[in-house]
Structures are given as structure tokens and as C-alpha cells.
Amino acid sequence: MNDGEERIFDGEDHDQQNSSDDDVNNSATLSSRSESDGIGKFRNTYINEHGFMTSACHGQVYVNPTQFYVSAVTCEMCGTRGTTETFSRSKRFCSVSCSRSYSSNTKKSSVLARLQGRPPTRKSSHKLSLKSQTEASQSKTNEHHQESRAFGQDATLAGFDWGSYLEKSGLLAAPVSCFRHAPLCAQWDDIYVGLKVEVLNTHTALPSKVYWIATVVQLAGYKALLRHEGFEDDDSHDLWCNLGTADVHPIGWCAVNSKLLVPPQEVHHHIKDWKSYLIERLVGAHTLPVDCHVKMADSLRCPFRQGVRVEVVDRSQVSRTRLAVVDTVVGGRLRLLYEDGGLGPSGEVLSDFWCHMQSPLLHPVGWSERFKNLMSCNLRTVYMGDTFFEEGMKLEAIDPLNLGNICVASVRKVLLDGYIMVGIDGVEIGDGSDWFCYHASSHAILPVGYCENNDIPLTLPPGYDHATFTWTKYLEETGTVAVPRRLFNTGDVGHGFTSGMKLEAVDLMEPRLVCVATVRRCVGRLLLLHFDGWEPEFDQWVDCQSPEIYPVGWCEITGYQLQPPIAAGTGRLVTIEGKMNAAKHRDILDENLLQSAQDLRLGRRFTFQQDNDPKHTAKITKEWLHNNSVTVLE
């Protein structure tokens, strides 16, 4: 074979000794003889008419993967595949030791066994010296995934197939560029339909990993629908891949890493001259940014580590914070253990809380104490001229205990640094324990009349009727004034979300769960999220820049468990032996209630119903229900 002749491996074995060049016309491995390691430095690479990969932004010239094909050969001793450049002079053996072993009569039986298709027991001693930047980033990404999964049992993948689900629901998903905190958000404009990539090819009979070139035909978050070159308009073999995973690479990755490019079995006989075909298809085409995996690995780094102490909102009393310690870190999400939570009889954690590291509910140690000390001096920071939030002023606010409701609310206390305490009118306990703390810039506080202007149902105080309620009349009756409209952060930020888009979102009422969700409404910077499979009463309002919403495929990249749409079913059936009493009833609840809710993917969004049997109203039963935050139908 002449140097530089282009060949592609067709997935079949050929006798290298007895075949002519014509017989092995389609047998090749894709490799590069370039010593340049610059292929990982630039983005927007494309292949020009001369057969070179060129950087659109720097004009650098790289090796065209279709230009350097060399013969693929198989070691007759150990079965290792390689190239003619890396094998012995005879091109029959991968190393001198294999050549010597082959000549020994004692090895003939093992040679026959290997030629009959049994797994080889020897590995080639040849090691590639050339690594691309993307291969190094793959190692970094894998290490990050292993680190994340090692932190806790929640960091596991649920086997939900986003691809088939998107095809059934219309293929509309929020683009990665909508999520400012998501990996590769800033680079996502460089990824679009029509890009060429090298992807793992599973449509082959070869035992080793091989790759083939594919085109992005559809994007949905991090997921891409790919079509292998050679299928043209045939979509029957399209496949969904996550562009953030390790087996999707820019064009040229196989050449740099001496990986086989093998066309799928269904098409490799249809096209006789693969060299010309690929040049025609690839010249002028664009590929993934070559530093894609490096940037992905870098963006997944988290400054928090196990053992770091923080203050976080008390999930059982939202008006206060508690000290907690970081137990688990997965994709920037933190599992926090309350320091005063204690452990159960079996060593299980009784009280924890999940949130993103950018969550406004998370604060450094000493944050609350600083507020207490300065508030005792009657100090207050004044914002935006002469007027800021004042106690007693009215507003509309998202109910933190029912995030689908926007309620009539009042400013109860003005804190430092722009923080305020807000209470829901008509349902307050009176001791302030049900107030909640928001910053003045929060999306969850809104000016009076916001719901009316945007056709959103407003939850009124008890005793008021929607047919007769007006804000003007309510302010007169209560002798209060509204918070000035200019103090609210309600402007449209051009977020890019539209109704019907799919995404992965945290259930903020059970924040350890990341669920399949749909954008139901967009109002300014507010998004009304619907959790697929749930009733609309469980919808939640979130900010378009919330760190608790993610693109499709985020859980797959980070190793976080994704909750599929809820499936119907029944809870656990328990057989009772002996006489039933309060202690046994409590044990049954402890071993089965929350586990049944988890099996049904209910999280905490359920109401527990029982009658007034003495065992159900016993003190130990009530204490268990209270300690586990179970909502009981009275």
C-alpha cells in the first residue's frame, strides 16, 4: 500500500499475507502520523477543500482524518489489532515476543484456538505516545463521575430513556444556553444541528470498540439525535447520545488516538469508495469544539467538599437557619446534614437537606448571628433612594410551603443587606415562626396587581372572595400601603424558555429529587413548572435563573438520579403477626410508609390518612409522623 492511501476498516477480517491491495481495499484503521498536539486548543474546526481540519477562529491547520488511512492488521499470535506502522517488519505480529512464540510448536494449539474466535490472552506491548486533549479530559470526567457517585447512594442513574420520551412528547427541550449555571452553557452556541462527530458504533460484529462518523440531526438539551454517515435520509437507525459523555468526539479524535472507524454493517457494502464519499461529506463541515470535554470537566468542579460547615434554611421552620455539614456533592448539588439532626436507631440520618451550591438558601457560618447582633442596634440599610421595604407594606409572594400558589402577603420585618421577612396574610401563627426570609431581588416577591395583570390566580386571605376582592379596597380596609413597584425584580431577561419545553427540575418540596418536568407557563422571569405524570396542583413557580433547573441529560452527565414521570401503583403490603399495638404500628410506619412513597416516586407530596384508632392517635405515633414531616388528613 502506498503511503497516505486512504482506507477504512469494513468490519471484516482479511488475510494480510495472501491478499492483494484490491482485496483489502476497505480494510484500514484511522490514524494520524502528525506529531501535533494542538488539536485540543481551538473550537469551530472544519474540514477544508484540501483535506485539512482548520480552526475557524485561528486559521490553524490540522490533520484531516480522511487523509491518513493505513492498513489494519491482526497479530497472528495474540489477536491484537493494530496498524502496519506499529507491527513487526513482516506485518504479521505485534511484537518480537509474539513472533518467537508463533514459531514454537508448543504454541500451535493456542494459535488455533485464537483463530477460532476465542478471546486473546495477550495484549500488544505497543503503546501509543500521542494523546489528544479530549482523551485527557475524558479521564478527568470519568474521575469526577466516580467521585460524585462515591459520595452517596443517591448518585445513581435511574434507567429513564429521554430519547424515546422526547419522540413521544414532541422533541421540544430547553437548550443548554438557557441555564446559566449548567456546564457548557457559554459554549453551547458552538453546538448546533449539522455538526459532524465521531461516535461509538454498536452496529458491528467486532468485539472491540470502534467508531463511526455521524451528523447531529436534532438537539434536546445535552441529548443529540445522531445519524451515521451512509444512511442518508434513512432515519431508522438514528440514535440518541449525550454530547457530554465520553464516547462522542470531534472529527479527528480517532485519527489522533489510532481508533478504528468502521461503518455500520447495514451500509458498508452499499458504498464502494468510502474515501471519496467521506471527503465529499466532510469537506467544509463543522465539528464539536475540540476542547468540549475539557470545558465540561472544568465546569463540573465544585468548591464544596465533604465536611464543610454551612448555614442553611430549616426545612421544618423556614423562618430560621440551622448549622449543617456537607455530606455529598453531585454535580454542584449538596446533601447537607443538620448538625443537631441526630441519627436513628439503625444509624440512619434523621434530618438532611439538598440544595445547589448557588442556592439563596445557603449561607456561610455566622450569617444568622450577624443579623441578630446588628438588628439589636436598630440598624437598617436603605436602598434605592428614600424608599425601601417597610414593615406592614403589602405585596404578593410565592408561598414557600406551596410553590404553586401566589398569595397576598405582608412585609413583617426588614433585615440587613436587602433581606426581608414576609408572612402570608390570614394564615400566620402569630409568633413569626411561619415567616420566611427573602432578598429584595428575589423572584418570589411580586408587586400588588402582578397576578391580575398576568392572569394568574391569586390566593386570598380566608374570608375574601375573588369576585369582590380588589387591592385598592384591601389596602383601605387594612390601613396599609403597597410596596413600590420599582423595588421588585420582575423584568423580562430574555431567558429563551417557552411553554412546552422539557427539562430536569428539582422538586423544591422534596429537594433531593430531580424530576422530568415541562415548562407550563412563562411570565416575565417566572416559570411555572409541571412535573410530568403529576396533577397540576403540584406545579411550582421558579425563577428562570434558578440553580435548581437543568437541561435534559444533566443527570446522566453528573450521575444524579433522575425521577421519571410517576407511575401508578400501590404501596407495600405488610402482614401483621400477633397483637397490634401502638409500638408495632409505629414500626410499620417507620419501615414502610416513606419507602412506599419513594417506590411510587411520590417524594413528600402525599397525604397520609388513618382513622382515630387509639394506636393511630398514640403519642409515639404522632411523634413519628411529626418528626418525619408527614402530612396527615385530620
C-alpha positions in Angstrom: 0.0 0.0 0.0 1.3 3.5 -0.8 1.9 5.9 2.0 -1.0 8.2 2.6 -3.5 6.0 0.8 -6.9 6.3 2.4 -8.6 3.2 3.7 -11.5 2.4 6.0 -12.0 -0.8 8.0 -15.1 -2.5 6.9 -15.6 -4.7 9.9 -14.4 -8.0 8.3 -11.1 -9.9 8.8 -8.8 -10.3 5.8 -5.7 -12.5 5.4 -2.9 -9.9 5.2 -0.4 -12.3 3.7 -2.4 -13.7 0.8 -4.5 -10.7 -0.2 -3.6 -8.0 -2.7 -4.2 -4.3 -2.2 -7.5 -4.7 -4.1 -8.7 -7.4 -1.7 -8.2 -5.2 1.3 -9.4 -2.0 -0.3 -11.8 -1.4 2.6 -9.6 -2.6 5.4 -8.0 0.2 7.3 -7.6 1.9 10.7 -7.9 5.7 11.1 -4.7 7.1 12.5 -2.5 10.2 12.2 1.2 10.5 11.6 1.1 14.1 12.7 3.0 14.8 15.9 1.0 17.9 16.6 -0.9 18.0 19.9 -2.7 21.2 19.1 -5.9 19.7 18.1 -7.4 20.3 21.5 -6.9 24.1 21.7 -9.4 25.6 19.4 -13.1 25.5 18.7 -15.2 25.7 15.5 -13.0 23.4 13.4 -14.0 22.5 9.9 -12.5 20.5 7.1 -11.5 22.5 4.0 -11.3 21.6 0.4 -7.6 20.5 0.7 -8.5 17.9 3.3 -7.3 19.6 6.4 -9.0 20.5 9.7 -8.9 24.2 10.1 -9.7 26.4 13.1 -12.3 29.0 12.1 -11.1 31.5 14.7 -7.3 31.0 14.4 -6.7 29.6 10.9 -4.6 26.8 12.2 -4.2 23.7 10.0 -4.7 20.2 11.4 -4.7 16.7 10.0 -7.7 15.6 8.0 -8.9 12.2 9.3 -9.7 11.1 5.8 -6.2 11.7 4.5 -4.2 9.2 6.6 -5.6 5.7 6.4 -3.2 2.8 6.9 -3.8 -0.9 6.8 -5.4 -2.6 9.8 -3.7 -5.9 10.6 -4.3 -8.6 13.2 -1.5 -10.3 15.2 -1.4 -13.9 14.2 -0.3 -14.9 17.7 -2.4 -12.9 20.2 -5.2 -11.5 18.0 -4.4 -7.8 18.9 -5.5 -5.4 16.2 -3.1 -2.6 15.1 -1.7 -0.7 12.1 1.1 -1.7 9.7 3.2 1.1 11.2 3.1 -0.4 14.7 3.6 -4.1 13.8 6.8 -6.0 13.0 8.5 -5.8 9.7 6.5 -8.8 8.3 3.3 -7.1 9.4 2.2 -10.4 10.9 3.0 -9.9 14.7 2.5 -7.0 17.1 5.8 -7.7 18.9 9.0 -9.7 18.7 7.8 -12.0 21.5 4.7 -12.9 19.6 6.8 -13.7 16.5 9.0 -16.0 18.5 6.1 -17.7 20.3 4.4 -18.4 17.0 7.4 -20.3 15.7 7.3 -22.6 18.7 5.3 -25.9 18.2 4.0 -25.7 21.8 2.1 -22.6 20.8 0.2 -24.1 17.8 -2.8 -25.2 19.8 -3.3 -21.8 21.4 -2.9 -20.1 18.0 -5.6 -22.3 16.5 -7.8 -21.5 19.5 -7.4 -17.8 19.0 -8.0 -18.1 15.2 -11.3 -19.9 16.0 -12.5 -16.8 17.8 -11.6 -17.3 21.4 -10.7 -14.2 23.4 -7.0 -13.4 23.1 -5.0 -13.6 26.3 -2.1 -11.4 25.4 -2.0 -7.7 24.8 0.1 -5.8 22.4 3.2 -4.3 24.0 3.0 -1.3 21.7 1.7 1.8 23.5 0.6 4.9 21.7 2.5 8.0 22.6 0.1 10.5 21.1 -2.9 11.6 23.2 -5.4 14.3 22.3 -6.7 16.8 24.8 -10.1 15.3 24.6 -8.8 11.9 25.7 -7.2 13.5 28.7 -10.5 15.3 29.5 -12.3 12.0 29.3 -10.2 10.7 32.1 -10.9 13.8 34.1 -14.6 13.5 33.5 -14.6 9.8 34.5 -12.8 10.6 37.7 -15.3 13.3 38.5 -18.2 10.9 38.0 -16.6 8.3 40.2 -16.0 10.9 42.9 -19.6 12.0 42.7 -21.0 8.5 42.9 -18.8 7.6 45.8 -20.3 10.3 47.9 -23.7 8.7 48.4 -26.3 6.2 47.3 -28.5 8.8 45.7 -25.9 9.5 43.0 -27.0 6.7 40.7 -28.7 6.7 37.3 -32.3 5.7 37.0 -32.8 3.9 33.6 -35.1 6.6 32.1 -34.8 6.9 28.3 -35.0 10.6 27.4 -34.8 9.8 23.7 -38.0 7.8 23.3 -39.8 10.1 25.8 -38.9 13.2 23.7 -40.0 11.5 20.5 -43.4 10.8 22.1 -43.8 14.3 23.5 -42.7 16.4 20.5 -38.9 16.7 20.7 -39.0 20.2 22.4 -36.5 20.7 25.1 -34.9 23.8 26.7 -31.5 24.5 25.1 -28.4 24.4 27.4 -27.9 28.1 26.8 -31.0 28.8 28.9 -29.3 27.5 32.0 -26.5 29.9 33.1 -25.2 27.5 35.8 -25.1 24.5 33.6 -21.9 23.0 32.2 -21.0 24.3 28.7 -23.7 27.0 28.8 -21.4 29.7 27.5 -20.1 27.4 24.7 -23.4 26.0 23.6 -23.8 28.3 20.6 -21.0 26.4 19.0 -23.1 23.2 19.0 -25.9 23.0 16.6 -27.8 20.7 14.1 -25.5 19.7 11.2 -22.3 19.2 13.2 -20.2 16.1 12.4 -18.9 13.9 15.3 -17.2 10.6 15.8 -19.3 8.3 17.9 -19.2 4.8 19.2 -20.6 2.4 16.6 -22.6 -0.5 18.1 -23.8 -1.8 14.7 -20.8 -4.1 14.1 -19.8 -7.6 14.9 -16.3 -6.6 16.1 -15.5 -7.4 19.7 -13.6 -4.2 20.3 -14.7 -0.6 20.5 -15.0 1.0 17.1 -16.3 4.4 16.0 -18.0 6.0 13.0 -18.9 9.5 11.8 -22.4 10.8 12.5 -24.3 14.0 11.9 -26.4 15.9 14.6 -30.0 16.0 13.3 -31.7 17.1 16.5 -30.7 18.7 19.8 -32.6 18.5 23.1 -30.6 19.8 26.0 -27.4 17.8 26.2 -29.0 15.0 24.1 -28.4 14.8 20.4 -30.1 12.7 17.8 -27.4 11.3 15.5 -27.4 9.8 12.1 -24.5 7.7 10.9 -22.9 8.7 7.6 -24.1 6.4 4.8 -27.7 6.3 5.9 -28.6 9.5 4.0 -32.3 10.1 4.5 -32.9 6.8 6.4 -33.8 7.6 10.0 -34.5 4.0 11.1 -31.1 3.7 12.7 -30.9 7.2 14.3 -29.6 7.1 17.9 -29.7 9.4 20.9 -26.4 10.3 22.6 -25.4 12.7 25.3 -22.9 15.1 24.0 -21.4 15.5 27.5 -20.4 11.8 27.7 -17.0 10.3 26.8 -18.0 8.4 23.6 -18.8 11.4 21.4 -15.8 13.2 20.0 -14.8 15.9 17.5 -13.8 14.8 14.0 -10.1 13.8 14.1 -10.2 12.2 17.6 -10.0 8.7 16.2 -7.0 9.7 14.0 -5.1 11.2 16.9 -5.8 8.2 19.1 -5.5 5.4 16.5 -9.0 4.2 16.9 -10.9 2.3 14.2 -13.5 4.0 12.1 -15.9 1.3 11.0 -19.1 1.9 9.1 -22.3 0.2 10.4 -22.9 -3.3 8.9 -26.2 -2.1 7.3 -24.4 0.3 4.9 -20.7 -0.6 4.5 -21.5 -2.7 1.3 -23.6 0.0 -0.2 -20.8 2.4 -0.8 -17.8 1.2 -2.7 -15.4 4.1 -2.4 -15.6 5.3 1.3 -12.6 7.6 0.9 -14.3 9.8 -1.8 -17.6 9.6 0.0 -16.2 10.8 3.3 -14.2 13.6 1.7 -17.3 14.8 -0.1 -19.3 14.7 3.1 -16.7 16.2 5.4 -15.1 19.0 3.4 -16.4 22.3 4.8 -18.3 20.5 7.6 -18.1 21.7 11.2 -17.5 19.5 14.3 -17.7 19.8 18.0 -15.3 22.3 19.7 -12.2 20.3 20.3 -12.0 21.5 23.9 -15.6 20.4 24.6 -14.8 17.7 27.1 -12.1 19.7 28.8 -14.6 22.6 29.5 -17.2 20.0 30.6 -14.8 18.6 33.2 -13.7 22.0 34.4 -17.3 23.2 34.8 -18.3 20.2 36.9 -15.7 21.1 39.6 -17.3 22.2 42.9 -15.6 24.3 45.6 -17.5 22.4 48.3 -16.1 19.3 49.9 -17.3 16.7 52.4 -17.1 18.1 56.0 -17.5 21.8 55.1 -19.9 23.6 57.6 -22.6 26.0 56.4 -25.9 27.6 57.5 -29.0 26.5 55.5 -32.7 27.1 55.9 -34.5 24.9 58.4 -36.8 22.8 56.2 -39.2 22.3 59.1 -39.3 26.0 60.0 -38.5 28.3 57.1 -38.0 31.4 59.2 -34.7 30.2 60.6 -31.4 28.6 59.6 -29.5 25.7 61.1 -25.9 24.6 61.0 -25.2 21.8 58.6 -22.3 19.9 57.2 -21.7 18.9 53.6 -22.1 15.1 53.2 -22.5 14.6 49.5 -21.6 16.6 46.4 -23.1 15.6 43.0 -22.9 18.0 40.0 -22.9 21.1 42.3 -25.8 19.8 44.3 -25.1 19.4 48.0 -26.6 17.0 50.5 -26.4 18.7 53.9 -26.8 17.0 57.3 -28.2 19.2 60.0 -25.7 19.1 62.9 -28.4 18.8 65.5 -30.4 16.3 63.5 -29.1 13.2 65.1 -29.2 9.6 64.0 -32.0 6.9 64.1 -31.8 3.6 65.8 -30.2 2.0 62.8 -27.7 4.8 62.2 -29.7 6.5 59.5 -29.7 10.3 59.2 -32.9 11.8 60.6 -32.6 15.2 59.0 -31.0 16.3 55.8 -31.5 18.9 53.1 -30.5 19.0 49.4 -29.7 22.2 47.5 -27.5 23.6 44.8 -24.3 25.3 45.9 -25.6 28.6 44.4 -28.9 28.4 46.2 -30.1 31.5 48.1 -31.0 29.2 51.0 -27.3 28.6 51.7 -25.1 30.9 53.8 -21.7 30.9 55.4 -21.4 30.0 59.1 -22.2 33.1 61.2 -24.6 34.7 58.8 -27.6 34.5 61.1 -25.7 35.6 64.2 -24.5 38.7 62.3 -28.1 39.6 61.6 -29.2 39.2 65.2 -26.4 41.3 66.6 -26.9 44.2 64.1 -30.6 44.1 64.3 -30.4 44.7 68.1 -28.8 48.1 67.3 -31.8 49.1 65.1 -29.6 49.4 62.0 -31.1 49.1 58.6 -29.6 49.5 55.1 -31.7 51.8 52.9 -31.8 51.0 49.1 -32.9 52.9 46.0 -33.3 56.4 47.3 -35.6 57.4 50.1 -37.9 54.4 49.9 -37.3 50.7 50.7 -39.4 47.9 52.1 -41.1 48.9 55.4 -42.9 46.8 57.9 -46.6 46.4 57.1 -46.3 47.0 53.4 -48.3 44.7 51.2 -47.1 42.6 48.3 -47.8 39.3 46.5 -45.5 36.4 47.3 -45.0 32.8 46.3 -45.9 30.5 49.2 -42.8 28.6 50.2 -44.9 25.8 51.6 -47.0 25.5 48.4 -44.9 26.8 45.5 -47.8 26.7 43.0 -49.6 29.5 44.9 -49.0 33.2 44.8 -50.6 34.8 47.9 -51.5 38.1 49.5 -48.6 38.9 51.8 -47.0 41.5 54.1 -43.5 42.7 55.0 -43.1 41.6 58.6 -39.5 42.7 59.3 -36.7 44.5 57.4 -33.3 43.0 57.8 -29.8 44.0 56.7 -28.3 43.7 53.3 -31.6 43.8 51.5 -33.3 40.8 53.3 -36.9 41.0 54.5 -39.2 38.7 56.4 -42.5 38.0 54.7 -45.7 36.5 56.0 -48.8 35.2 54.2 -51.9 37.2 55.2 -54.6 35.4 57.2 -52.8 32.2 58.0 -49.9 33.4 60.2 -49.5 31.7 63.6 -48.5 34.9 65.3 -45.1 34.1 66.7 -43.2 34.7 63.5 -42.2 31.0 63.1 -44.0 30.8 59.7 -42.4 33.9 58.2 -39.9 33.4 55.5 -36.8 35.3 54.5 -36.4 36.6 51.0 -33.9 39.0 49.5 -35.3 42.2 47.9 -34.1 40.9 44.5 -35.9 37.5 44.9 -38.2 36.3 42.1 -40.6 35.1 44.8 -41.9 38.5 45.9 -44.0 40.5 43.5 -45.8 43.9 43.4 -49.5 44.1 44.1 -51.6 43.5 41.0 -49.0 41.3 39.4 -51.3 38.2 39.3 -54.2 40.2 37.9 -52.1 41.7 35.2 -50.7 38.3 34.1 -53.9 36.2 34.5 -52.5 34.2 37.5 -54.9 33.1 40.3 -54.1 35.0 43.5 -54.6 33.1 46.8 -56.6 35.4 49.1 -56.8 35.6 52.9 -59.6 33.5 54.4 -63.0 35.2 54.2 -62.3 37.1 50.9 -63.8 36.2 47.6 -62.3 36.5 44.1 -65.5 38.1 42.7 -65.3 41.1 45.1 -61.6 41.3 46.0 -59.6 44.4 44.8 -56.2 45.5 46.0 -57.4 49.1 46.4 -60.2 48.1 48.7 -58.0 45.7 50.6 -55.3 48.3 51.3 -58.0 50.7 52.6 -59.5 48.1 54.9 -56.1 47.2 56.4 -54.8 50.8 56.5 -51.6 49.8 54.7 -49.8 50.7 51.5 -48.2 48.6 48.8 -44.5 48.2 48.3 -43.4 50.5 45.5 -43.4 48.6 42.2 -39.9 49.7 41.3 -38.4 47.8 44.2 -39.2 44.4 42.6 -37.1 42.3 40.2 -39.8 41.3 37.7 -38.2 42.4 34.4 -38.1 40.0 31.4 -34.5 38.9 31.0 -34.9 37.2 27.6 -34.3 33.7 29.1 -35.2 31.7 26.0 -37.7 29.4 27.7 -41.1 28.7 26.0 -44.2 26.8 27.1 -43.9 23.0 26.4 -40.1 22.8 26.8 -38.8 19.7 28.6 -36.1 19.9 31.3 -34.9 18.3 34.5 -36.0 20.2 37.7 -35.7 19.8 41.4 -39.0 19.2 43.3 -38.5 22.0 45.8 -40.9 20.5 48.2 -38.7 17.4 48.2 -35.4 18.8 47.1 -33.4 15.6 46.9 -35.5 14.7 43.8 -34.7 15.8 40.3 -37.6 15.1 38.1 -38.7 15.1 34.5 -40.6 18.4 34.0 -42.2 20.7 31.5 -42.4 24.5 31.3 -46.1 25.1 31.5 -46.1 28.9 31.5 -43.6 31.8 31.2 -44.5 35.1 32.9 -41.6 37.6 32.9 -38.7 35.8 34.6 -41.1 33.3 36.3 -41.5 29.8 35.0 -44.4 27.6 36.1 -43.1 24.0 36.1 -45.2 20.9 35.7 -43.8 17.6 36.9 -44.7 15.1 34.3 -47.2 12.5 35.5 -48.4 14.7 38.4 -51.6 16.7 38.8 -51.4 20.4 38.1 -51.9 21.2 41.8 -48.2 20.2 42.3 -46.9 22.7 39.8 -44.2 25.1 41.1 -43.2 28.7 40.2 -39.4 29.1 39.8 -37.1 31.8 38.6 -35.7 31.4 35.0 -32.2 31.6 36.5 -32.8 29.2 39.4 -29.9 26.9 40.0 -32.4 24.1 40.7 -33.4 23.6 37.0 -31.2 21.7 34.5 -31.1 20.8 30.8 -32.2 17.4 29.5 -29.4 15.0 30.1 -27.8 16.8 33.1 -28.5 13.8 35.4 -26.8 11.4 33.0 -23.7 13.6 32.9 -23.3 14.1 36.6 -24.5 10.7 37.8 -27.5 12.1 39.7 -30.7 10.0 39.9 -33.5 11.3 37.6 -37.1 10.7 38.7 -39.2 9.5 35.7 -42.8 10.5 35.4 -44.8 9.0 38.2 -46.2 5.5 37.7 -49.5 4.3 39.2 -49.3 1.5 41.8 -49.9 0.5 45.4 -47.6 0.7 48.5 -46.1 -2.1 50.4 -48.4 -4.8 51.9 -47.5 -5.7 55.4 -48.5 -8.9 57.2 -49.1 -8.5 60.9 -48.2 -11.3 63.3 -49.6 -11.3 66.8 -51.5 -8.5 68.5 -51.3 -5.0 67.1 -50.3 -2.2 69.4 -49.0 1.4 69.1 -45.3 0.4 69.1 -45.9 -2.2 66.3 -47.9 0.4 64.3 -45.1 2.9 64.7 -42.6 0.3 63.5 -44.7 -0.5 60.4 -44.8 3.2 59.5 -41.1 3.5 60.0 -40.2 0.6 57.8 -42.8 1.1 55.1 -44.5 4.5 54.7 -41.7 6.6 53.3 -40.3 3.7 51.4 -43.6 3.1 49.7 -43.8 6.8 48.8 -40.3 6.5 47.4 -41.1 3.4 45.4 -44.1 5.3 43.8 -41.9 8.4 43.3 -44.2 10.4 45.5 -41.4 12.1 47.5 -43.2 14.0 50.2 -46.1 15.0 48.1 -48.7 12.8 49.7 -51.3 13.0 52.5 -51.4 10.1 55.0 -54.9 9.1 56.0 -55.9 7.0 59.0 -58.8 6.7 61.4 -59.0 7.6 65.1 -58.0 4.2 66.4 -56.1 4.6 69.7 -52.9 3.1 68.1 -53.1 5.8 65.4 -53.5 8.7 67.9 -51.0 7.4 70.4 -48.2 9.7 71.4 -45.4 7.7 69.8 -47.3 7.5 66.5 -47.9 11.3 66.5 -44.2 11.9 67.3 -43.1 9.7 64.5 -45.4 11.5 62.0 -44.2 14.9 63.2 -40.5 14.0 63.2 -40.8 12.7 59.6 -42.8 15.7 58.4 -45.7 13.6 57.2 -48.9 15.4 56.2 -51.9 13.7 58.0 -55.5 14.1 57.0 -57.2 15.1 60.3 
